[in-house]
Amino acid sequence: MPYCLPSTLTQQNALAVEADGLRDLAQLEMVDCAALSDFDSSALAVLIAWQKRLRQGQRKLTLLSPPPKLCVLAQVYGVAELLGTPET
């Protein structure tokens, strides 16, 4: 079962969302981004932290339904390949 991101992921709740996801690493292999609508670069920081933790165990993060704005943000910050976001 994938981990579902909340609709809002900004600096205000990023640490709480990151900690919540880390409680069960198996669910982080697939992260459902469908609800994500209000976010900033903190969302990328959370996703990168999860990816780093998963890679320690030879696993990887897969994003499901990433919003186009997230994909653009990942490209601007140069982390699109790391996160596996599609090009826009």
N, C-alpha and C positions, 0 to 999 in steps of 0.2 A: 504494500500500500504506500503510495507516495506521500511525502510531506507536502502539505498545502500551505503556501505562503498566505499571510493575511492580505487584506486589500491595501493596507498602509504599511510601508516599511521605510522609515526615515530615521534620522539620527536619534529621535526621541525613543524609539522602541527597538532599535537595531540590536542592542546587547541582549535584550530579553528574547527576541526572535532567534538570535544565534544560539543562545543557551538552550532554548526549547528544542531546537533542531538537534543539538548535540546529545540530547538525552537518549536518542535511539538512532545510531549511525546507519543502521540498515535502511531505515525509511528515507535517509538523505540521498540514497543512490538515485532516486527519482524525485524531483521537486516540481510540484504543480504550481505554475505561476499564473494560472488563469484568473484568479481573483485580484491579482496585483494591479492596482490602478494609481495609487498615490505613493510615489517612492522617489528617492534621491540616490546619490552615489553610495550611500550607506548600504543599500541593497546589494551592490556589487561587493562591498567589503564582507558582508555576511556570506554571500555565495562563494567568494574566494576562500574564506576561512573554512567553510565546509569542504570545499574541494581539496584544500590542503590536508585536512584531517582524513578524508577518505583515501587520498593517495598514499598516506602512510600505511594503510592496510591493503594496498594494491587494488583499490576500488576507485570508481569515478562517479562524479555527479552528472546527472542528465536532467536538463531542464525541459519540462513539458509546458507547452503553450506560453512561451515567453512573450510578453507584450513587445511590439515593435520599438517602443521608446527604450526599453531595457536593452534591446539588441543594439540600438544606436549608441546608447550610453556606454555599453561594453566596448564598442568599436572606438569611440572617442578616447576612452581610457586605456585602450590597447590590451584589453583582457578578453576579447571576443573568442579568440582561439582557446584560451585557457578554460573558459566556461562553456565552449561549444555552442555559442549562440549563432543563429543563422545570420548571414549577411543581409542587410536591407538594401 
